[in-house]
Amino acid sequence: MFGLGDKDKEKQDKKETVFDLEQDLESPAQRREVQQRIQARMLQIKNLLRSGLDKSEFNDFGHLLHGYAALLKVVARFGAKS
């Protein structure tokens, strides 16, 4: 009552959300596979950017490339953390 309840019980009720990617990254073999897929997609995007696109597509693919680079960093950090 009035916020004086059992806080330990509330902490136990809250479960940590585990994403599918986190489960995949637990295994070193799957982590390498995910990294290889990300690197392959980054290479495809780089090739598209080199081939010459109009300005709007160039910007869109540039943003996508930055997103994949950030994802690759997160995957690498997850591997170092585990």
MMTF fields as JSON, N, C-alpha, C and O atoms, coordinates in Angstrom:
{
  "mmtfVersion": "1.0.0",
  "mmtfProducer": "UNKNOWN",
  "numBonds": 327,
  "numAtoms": 328,
  "numGroups": 82,
  "numChains": 1,
  "numModels": 1,
  "chainsPerModel": [1],
  "groupsPerChain": [82],
  "chainIdList": ["A"],
  "bondAtomList": [4, 2, 8, 6, 12, 10, 16, 14, 20, 18, 24, 22, 28, 26, 32, 30, 36, 34, 40, 38, 44, 42, 48, 46, 52, 50, 56, 54, 60, 58, 64, 62, 68, 66, 72, 70, 76, 74, 80, 78, 84, 82, 88, 86, 92, 90, 96, 94, 100, 98, 104, 102, 108, 106, 112, 110, 116, 114, 120, 118, 124, 122, 128, 126, 132, 130, 136, 134, 140, 138, 144, 142, 148, 146, 152, 150, 156, 154, 160, 158, 164, 162, 168, 166, 172, 170, 176, 174, 180, 178, 184, 182, 188, 186, 192, 190, 196, 194, 200, 198, 204, 202, 208, 206, 212, 210, 216, 214, 220, 218, 224, 222, 228, 226, 232, 230, 236, 234, 240, 238, 244, 242, 248, 246, 252, 250, 256, 254, 260, 258, 264, 262, 268, 266, 272, 270, 276, 274, 280, 278, 284, 282, 288, 286, 292, 290, 296, 294, 300, 298, 304, 302, 308, 306, 312, 310, 316, 314, 320, 318, 324, 322],
  "bondOrderList": [1, 1, 1, 1, 1, 1, 1, 1, 1, 1, 1, 1, 1, 1, 1, 1, 1, 1, 1, 1, 1, 1, 1, 1, 1, 1, 1, 1, 1, 1, 1, 1, 1, 1, 1, 1, 1, 1, 1, 1, 1, 1, 1, 1, 1, 1, 1, 1, 1, 1, 1, 1, 1, 1, 1, 1, 1, 1, 1, 1, 1, 1, 1, 1, 1, 1, 1, 1, 1, 1, 1, 1, 1, 1, 1, 1, 1, 1, 1, 1, 1],
  "groupList": [{"groupName": "MET", "atomNameList": ["N", "CA", "C", "O"], "elementList": ["N", "C", "C", "O"], "formalChargeList": [0, 0, 0, 0], "bondAtomList": [1, 0, 2, 1, 3, 2], "bondOrderList": [1, 1, 2], "singleLetterCode": "M", "chemCompType": "L-PEPTIDE LINKING"}, {"groupName": "PHE", "atomNameList": ["N", "CA", "C", "O"], "elementList": ["N", "C", "C", "O"], "formalChargeList": [0, 0, 0, 0], "bondAtomList": [1, 0, 2, 1, 3, 2], "bondOrderList": [1, 1, 2], "singleLetterCode": "F", "chemCompType": "L-PEPTIDE LINKING"}, {"groupName": "GLY", "atomNameList": ["N", "CA", "C", "O"], "elementList": ["N", "C", "C", "O"], "formalChargeList": [0, 0, 0, 0], "bondAtomList": [1, 0, 2, 1, 3, 2], "bondOrderList": [1, 1, 2], "singleLetterCode": "G", "chemCompType": "PEPTIDE LINKING"}, {"groupName": "LEU", "atomNameList": ["N", "CA", "C", "O"], "elementList": ["N", "C", "C", "O"], "formalChargeList": [0, 0, 0, 0], "bondAtomList": [1, 0, 2, 1, 3, 2], "bondOrderList": [1, 1, 2], "singleLetterCode": "L", "chemCompType": "L-PEPTIDE LINKING"}, {"groupName": "ASP", "atomNameList": ["N", "CA", "C", "O"], "elementList": ["N", "C", "C", "O"], "formalChargeList": [0, 0, 0, 0], "bondAtomList": [1, 0, 2, 1, 3, 2], "bondOrderList": [1, 1, 2], "singleLetterCode": "D", "chemCompType": "L-PEPTIDE LINKING"}, {"groupName": "LYS", "atomNameList": ["N", "CA", "C", "O"], "elementList": ["N", "C", "C", "O"], "formalChargeList": [0, 0, 0, 0], "bondAtomList": [1, 0, 2, 1, 3, 2], "bondOrderList": [1, 1, 2], "singleLetterCode": "K", "chemCompType": "L-PEPTIDE LINKING"}, {"groupName": "GLU", "atomNameList": ["N", "CA", "C", "O"], "elementList": ["N", "C", "C", "O"], "formalChargeList": [0, 0, 0, 0], "bondAtomList": [1, 0, 2, 1, 3, 2], "bondOrderList": [1, 1, 2], "singleLetterCode": "E", "chemCompType": "L-PEPTIDE LINKING"}, {"groupName": "GLN", "atomNameList": ["N", "CA", "C", "O"], "elementList": ["N", "C", "C", "O"], "formalChargeList": [0, 0, 0, 0], "bondAtomList": [1, 0, 2, 1, 3, 2], "bondOrderList": [1, 1, 2], "singleLetterCode": "Q", "chemCompType": "L-PEPTIDE LINKING"}, {"groupName": "THR", "atomNameList": ["N", "CA", "C", "O"], "elementList": ["N", "C", "C", "O"], "formalChargeList": [0, 0, 0, 0], "bondAtomList": [1, 0, 2, 1, 3, 2], "bondOrderList": [1, 1, 2], "singleLetterCode": "T", "chemCompType": "L-PEPTIDE LINKING"}, {"groupName": "VAL", "atomNameList": ["N", "CA", "C", "O"], "elementList": ["N", "C", "C", "O"], "formalChargeList": [0, 0, 0, 0], "bondAtomList": [1, 0, 2, 1, 3, 2], "bondOrderList": [1, 1, 2], "singleLetterCode": "V", "chemCompType": "L-PEPTIDE LINKING"}, {"groupName": "SER", "atomNameList": ["N", "CA", "C", "O"], "elementList": ["N", "C", "C", "O"], "formalChargeList": [0, 0, 0, 0], "bondAtomList": [1, 0, 2, 1, 3, 2], "bondOrderList": [1, 1, 2], "singleLetterCode": "S", "chemCompType": "L-PEPTIDE LINKING"}, {"groupName": "PRO", "atomNameList": ["N", "CA", "C", "O"], "elementList": ["N", "C", "C", "O"], "formalChargeList": [0, 0, 0, 0], "bondAtomList": [1, 0, 2, 1, 3, 2], "bondOrderList": [1, 1, 2], "singleLetterCode": "P", "chemCompType": "L-PEPTIDE LINKING"}, {"groupName": "ALA", "atomNameList": ["N", "CA", "C", "O"], "elementList": ["N", "C", "C", "O"], "formalChargeList": [0, 0, 0, 0], "bondAtomList": [1, 0, 2, 1, 3, 2], "bondOrderList": [1, 1, 2], "singleLetterCode": "A", "chemCompType": "L-PEPTIDE LINKING"}, {"groupName": "ARG", "atomNameList": ["N", "CA", "C", "O"], "elementList": ["N", "C", "C", "O"], "formalChargeList": [0, 0, 0, 0], "bondAtomList": [1, 0, 2, 1, 3, 2], "bondOrderList": [1, 1, 2], "singleLetterCode": "R", "chemCompType": "L-PEPTIDE LINKING"}, {"groupName": "ILE", "atomNameList": ["N", "CA", "C", "O"], "elementList": ["N", "C", "C", "O"], "formalChargeList": [0, 0, 0, 0], "bondAtomList": [1, 0, 2, 1, 3, 2], "bondOrderList": [1, 1, 2], "singleLetterCode": "I", "chemCompType": "L-PEPTIDE LINKING"}, {"groupName": "ASN", "atomNameList": ["N", "CA", "C", "O"], "elementList": ["N", "C", "C", "O"], "formalChargeList": [0, 0, 0, 0], "bondAtomList": [1, 0, 2, 1, 3, 2], "bondOrderList": [1, 1, 2], "singleLetterCode": "N", "chemCompType": "L-PEPTIDE LINKING"}, {"groupName": "HIS", "atomNameList": ["N", "CA", "C", "O"], "elementList": ["N", "C", "C", "O"], "formalChargeList": [0, 0, 0, 0], "bondAtomList": [1, 0, 2, 1, 3, 2], "bondOrderList": [1, 1, 2], "singleLetterCode": "H", "chemCompType": "L-PEPTIDE LINKING"}, {"groupName": "TYR", "atomNameList": ["N", "CA", "C", "O"], "elementList": ["N", "C", "C", "O"], "formalChargeList": [0, 0, 0, 0], "bondAtomList": [1, 0, 2, 1, 3, 2], "bondOrderList": [1, 1, 2], "singleLetterCode": "Y", "chemCompType": "L-PEPTIDE LINKING"}],
  "groupTypeList": [0, 1, 2, 3, 2, 4, 5, 4, 5, 6, 5, 7, 4, 5, 5, 6, 8, 9, 1, 4, 3, 6, 7, 4, 3, 6, 10, 11, 12, 7, 13, 13, 6, 9, 7, 7, 13, 14, 7, 12, 13, 0, 3, 7, 14, 5, 15, 3, 3, 13, 10, 2, 3, 4, 5, 10, 6, 1, 15, 4, 1, 2, 16, 3, 3, 16, 2, 17, 12, 12, 3, 3, 5, 9, 9, 12, 13, 1, 2, 12, 5, 10],
  "groupIdList": [1, 2, 3, 4, 5, 6, 7, 8, 9, 10, 11, 12, 13, 14, 15, 16, 17, 18, 19, 20, 21, 22, 23, 24, 25, 26, 27, 28, 29, 30, 31, 32, 33, 34, 35, 36, 37, 38, 39, 40, 41, 42, 43, 44, 45, 46, 47, 48, 49, 50, 51, 52, 53, 54, 55, 56, 57, 58, 59, 60, 61, 62, 63, 64, 65, 66, 67, 68, 69, 70, 71, 72, 73, 74, 75, 76, 77, 78, 79, 80, 81, 82],
  "secStructList": [7, 6, 6, 7, 1, 7, 2, 2, 2, 2, 2, 2, 2, 1, 7, 7, 7, 7, 7, 2, 2, 2, 2, 2, 6, 6, 1, 2, 2, 2, 2, 2, 2, 2, 2, 2, 2, 2, 2, 2, 2, 2, 2, 2, 2, 2, 2, 2, 2, 2, 2, 7, 7, 7, 2, 2, 2, 2, 2, 2, 2, 2, 2, 2, 2, 2, 2, 2, 2, 2, 2, 2, 2, 2, 2, 2, 2, 2, 2, 2, 2, 7],
  "xCoordList": [0.838, 0.0, 0.885, 1.891, 0.522, 1.218, 2.678, 3.538, 2.965, 4.309, 5.249, 6.456, 4.724, 5.587, 5.559, 5.935, 5.121, 5.014, 6.374, 7.416, 6.339, 7.555, 8.151, 7.614, 9.263, 9.876, 10.578, 10.686, 11.057, 11.711, 10.723, 11.078, 9.498, 8.465, 8.186, 7.975, 8.181, 7.951, 9.089, 8.853, 10.324, 11.467, 11.413, 11.815, 10.92, 10.824, 9.748, 9.872, 8.703, 7.614, 8.044, 7.56, 8.944, 9.403, 10.456, 11.481, 10.198, 11.155, 11.886, 11.318, 13.138, 13.938, 13.537, 13.369, 13.39, 13.039, 14.276, 15.325, 14.146, 15.245, 14.818, 13.809, 15.595, 15.277, 15.816, 16.72, 15.258, 15.698, 17.173, 17.898, 17.609, 19.002, 19.928, 20.994, 19.528, 20.349, 20.491, 21.565, 19.42, 19.477, 20.391, 21.135, 20.334, 21.185, 22.657, 23.521, 22.943, 24.325, 24.973, 26.172, 24.218, 24.793, 25.807, 26.83, 25.534, 26.416, 27.471, 27.131, 28.751, 29.796, 29.638, 29.944, 29.166, 28.989, 27.899, 28.059, 26.796, 25.71, 26.118, 25.706, 26.93, 27.406, 28.248, 28.095, 29.147, 29.962, 29.085, 29.341, 28.053, 27.143, 26.42, 26.273, 25.971, 25.283, 26.252, 25.882, 27.484, 28.474, 28.761, 28.899, 28.852, 29.113, 27.949, 28.16, 26.711, 25.552, 25.536, 25.238, 25.859, 25.882, 26.967, 26.732, 28.15, 29.244, 28.917, 29.282, 28.232, 27.843, 26.854, 26.958, 25.909, 24.929, 25.592, 25.243, 26.551, 27.275, 28.049, 28.11, 28.633, 29.37, 28.443, 28.801, 27.258, 26.276, 25.876, 25.769, 25.658, 25.268, 26.412, 26.176, 27.645, 28.795, 28.914, 29.203, 28.692, 28.745, 27.657, 27.893, 26.463, 25.384, 25.748, 25.482, 26.361, 26.741, 27.82, 27.827, 28.716, 29.779, 29.245, 29.799, 28.158, 27.629, 26.978, 26.785, 26.648, 26.07, 24.555, 23.92, 23.999, 22.546, 22.139, 22.978, 20.841, 20.412, 20.53, 20.728, 20.411, 20.739, 19.869, 20.382, 18.582, 17.709, 18.043, 18.089, 18.274, 18.641, 20.021, 20.251, 20.93, 22.263, 22.191, 22.863, 21.375, 21.218, 20.566, 20.986, 19.548, 18.862, 19.813, 19.847, 20.582, 21.522, 22.667, 23.213, 23.019, 24.04, 23.571, 24.329, 22.319, 21.756, 21.687, 21.983, 21.305, 21.224, 22.609, 22.754, 23.613, 24.978, 25.44, 26.082, 25.122, 25.481, 24.769, 25.348, 23.532, 22.795, 23.426, 23.549, 23.829, 24.496, 25.849, 26.235, 26.562, 27.846, 27.636, 28.415, 26.593, 26.285, 25.896, 26.31, 25.101, 24.711, 25.924, 26.001, 26.861, 28.084, 28.889, 29.463, 28.933, 29.627, 28.941, 29.61, 27.622, 26.875, 27.119, 27.322, 27.1, 27.343, 28.76, 28.97, 29.717, 31.108, 31.239, 31.946, 30.575, 30.626, 29.944, 30.391, 28.881, 28.174, 29.08, 29.066, 29.861, 30.78, 31.885, 32.302, 32.368, 33.428, 32.893, 33.611, 31.624, 31.02, 30.788, 30.952, 30.415, 30.066, 31.259, 31.116],
  "yCoordList": [-1.176, 0.0, 1.242, 1.292, 2.207, 3.482, 3.321, 4.058, 2.369, 2.193, 1.474, 1.437, 0.912, 0.221, -1.287, -2.05, -1.715, -3.139, -3.798, -3.147, -5.08, -5.874, -5.659, -6.14, -4.933, -4.608, -5.813, -5.901, -6.742, -7.942, -8.778, -9.369, -8.827, -9.594, -8.977, -9.699, -7.651, -6.97, -7.237, -7.401, -7.284, -7.55, -8.968, -9.211, -9.903, -11.278, -11.431, -12.272, -10.635, -10.706, -10.208, -10.7, -9.242, -8.696, -9.633, -9.896, -10.126, -10.997, -10.207, -9.329, -10.533, -9.852, -10.352, -11.551, -9.429, -9.778, -10.296, -9.65, -11.456, -12.037, -12.084, -12.699, -11.431, -11.363, -12.59, -13.266, -12.867, -14.008, -13.895, -14.889, -12.689, -12.485, -12.822, -13.403, -12.462, -12.788, -14.294, -14.785, -15.02, -16.476, -17.046, -17.996, -16.472, -16.94, -16.666, -17.45, -15.572, -15.182, -15.932, -15.775, -16.733, -17.516, -18.523, -18.765, -19.102, -20.102, -19.412, -18.584, -19.753, -19.126, -19.423, -18.57, -20.619, -20.96, -20.098, -19.593, -19.931, -19.101, -17.638, -16.9, -17.207, -15.823, -15.557, -14.516, -16.499, -16.337, -16.298, -15.522, -17.133, -17.158, -15.821, -15.307, -15.262, -13.961, -12.881, -12.033, -12.904, -11.92, -12.039, -11.027, -13.257, -13.453, -12.954, -12.353, -13.206, -12.701, -11.179, -10.574, -10.563, -9.099, -8.561, -7.607, -9.167, -8.709, -8.897, -8.063, -9.985, -10.22, -9.16, -8.657, -8.825, -7.789, -6.426, -5.626, -6.161, -4.894, -4.811, -3.751, -5.914, -5.945, -5.704, -4.987, -6.299, -6.073, -4.6, -4.029, -3.993, -2.585, -1.708, -0.758, -2.021, -1.25, -1.345, -0.354, -2.539, -2.697, -1.89, -1.294, -1.866, -1.049, 0.431, 1.166, 0.861, 2.27, 2.633, 3.741, 1.711, 1.965, 1.992, 2.664, 1.251, 1.169, 2.469, 2.688, 3.311, 4.601, 4.568, 3.905, 5.259, 5.327, 6.793, 7.684, 7.025, 8.412, 8.821, 7.974, 10.093, 10.643, 10.062, 9.771, 9.889, 9.383, 7.927, 7.559, 7.109, 5.721, 5.642, 4.808, 6.503, 6.527, 6.82, 6.171, 7.797, 8.144, 6.998, 6.683, 6.381, 5.274, 4.105, 3.542, 3.747, 2.641, 3.02, 2.161, 4.28, 4.746, 4.579, 4.141, 4.929, 4.763, 3.277, 2.895, 2.476, 1.036, 0.459, -0.408, 0.943, 0.483, 0.853, 0.046, 2.052, 2.463, 1.604, 1.28, 1.24, 0.372, -1.002, -1.538, -1.574, -2.878, -2.789, -3.718, -1.687, -1.515, -1.459, -2.036, -0.769, -0.7, -2.072, -2.455, -2.812, -4.16, -5.065, -5.873, -4.94, -5.742, -5.432, -6.336, -4.159, -3.78, -4.382, -4.85, -4.372, -4.937, -6.438, -6.968, -7.118, -8.563, -8.853, -9.81, -8.054, -8.251, -8.027, -8.776, -7.02, -6.764, -7.877, -8.243, -8.403, -9.487, -10.705, -11.404, -10.973, -12.094, -11.89, -12.841, -10.656, -10.367, -10.436, -10.828, -10.053, -10.041, -11.458, -11.726, -12.355, -13.726, -14.551, -15.719],
  "zCoordList": [0.0, 0.0, 0.0, 0.707, -0.764, -0.865, -1.275, -0.794, -2.155, -2.668, -1.724, -1.96, -0.677, 0.28, 0.065, 0.955, -1.097, -1.402, -1.529, -1.441, -1.733, -1.863, -3.248, -4.246, -3.3, -4.59, -5.204, -6.427, -4.383, -4.918, -5.712, -6.732, -5.249, -5.955, -7.319, -8.294, -7.397, -8.67, -9.636, -10.833, -9.142, -10.003, -10.552, -11.69, -9.75, -10.196, -11.255, -12.146, -11.172, -12.136, -13.512, -14.53, -13.544, -14.815, -15.393, -14.763, -16.581, -17.247, -18.313, -18.963, -18.476, -19.487, -20.87, -21.088, -21.782, -23.152, -23.87, -23.866, -24.48, -25.244, -26.705, -27.05, -27.554, -28.964, -29.693, -29.203, -30.855, -31.656, -32.026, -32.024, -32.34, -32.719, -31.557, -31.762, -30.336, -29.175, -29.008, -28.661, -29.251, -29.151, -30.239, -29.994, -31.425, -32.524, -32.241, -32.634, -31.568, -31.336, -30.181, -29.946, -29.465, -28.373, -28.897, -28.257, -30.036, -30.623, -31.498, -32.342, -31.295, -32.123, -33.615, -34.449, -33.959, -35.379, -35.999, -37.11, -35.287, -35.819, -35.853, -36.747, -34.882, -34.867, -36.11, -36.749, -36.462, -37.668, -38.912, -39.833, -38.939, -40.095, -40.242, -41.351, -39.122, -39.162, -39.637, -40.449, -39.14, -39.569, -41.059, -41.746, -41.56, -42.986, -43.838, -44.891, -43.379, -44.134, -44.165, -45.195, -43.026, -42.969, -43.9, -44.641, -43.865, -44.722, -46.198, -47.026, -46.531, -47.925, -48.389, -49.508, -47.545, -47.919, -48.025, -48.893, -47.137, -47.231, -48.54, -49.163, -48.953, -50.213, -51.404, -52.339, -51.368, -52.437, -52.507, -53.592, -51.347, -51.32, -51.833, -52.579, -51.44, -51.931, -53.443, -54.114, -53.976, -55.433, -56.116, -57.167, -55.529, -56.087, -56.056, -57.007, -54.951, -54.844, -55.86, -56.395, -56.12, -57.112, -58.536, -59.406, -58.765, -60.133, -60.585, -61.781, -59.653, -60.013, -59.975, -60.795, -59.057, -58.88, -58.855, -58.729, -58.977, -58.838, -57.369, -56.498, -57.105, -55.788, -54.673, -53.592, -54.905, -53.835, -53.491, -52.317, -54.51, -54.254, -53.605, -52.729, -54.03, -53.452, -51.957, -51.157, -51.589, -50.173, -49.398, -48.285, -49.98, -49.303, -49.057, -47.963, -50.079, -49.917, -48.97, -48.278, -48.942, -47.992, -46.556, -45.691, -46.312, -44.973, -44.6, -43.468, -45.544, -45.319, -45.017, -44.155, -45.725, -45.487, -44.079, -43.407, -43.635, -42.279, -41.237, -40.199, -41.505, -40.593, -40.469, -39.368, -41.605, -41.575, -40.857, -40.146, -41.039, -40.352, -38.839, -38.081, -38.405, -36.976, -36.443, -35.349, -37.212, -36.802, -36.678, -35.753, -37.589, -37.542, -36.278, -35.671, -35.881, -34.649, -33.427, -32.505, -33.418, -32.29, -32.192, -31.1, -33.323, -33.331, -32.845, -32.1, -33.25, -32.815, -31.315, -30.641, -30.788, -29.351, -28.567, -27.48, -29.111, -28.426, -28.335, -27.321, -29.363, -29.354, -28.338, -27.677, -28.202, -27.238, -25.816, -24.897, -25.633, -24.303, -23.802, -22.612, -24.676, -24.264, -23.906, -23.543]
}
